[in-house]
């Protein structure tokens, strides 16, 4: 029984060592996965922040574009009004040039 007991102890020791090795390997793999998950979460947070900033800048640019468009439209209307005023002034000038009040009778 001495040798069979010794063989049994060696087999059990081998199984225990294998299980301990597997457990350590599993723990190491789990820690590595957790580190990678944490890094990926940080990357996601970074890109989400960047996306929010880009959306805010986009909204600001849209507001600026609308404001510029309104300014441009009002400037166009002002130029059209100025053109109308110029044409009226030209008409007045031509009428004044054609107006002949004749000789003064006094």
PyMOL commands that set and color helices and strands:
alter all, ss='L'
color gray80, all
select helices_A, chain A and resi 2-98
alter helices_A, ss='H'
color red, helices_A
deselect
rebuild
show_as cartoon
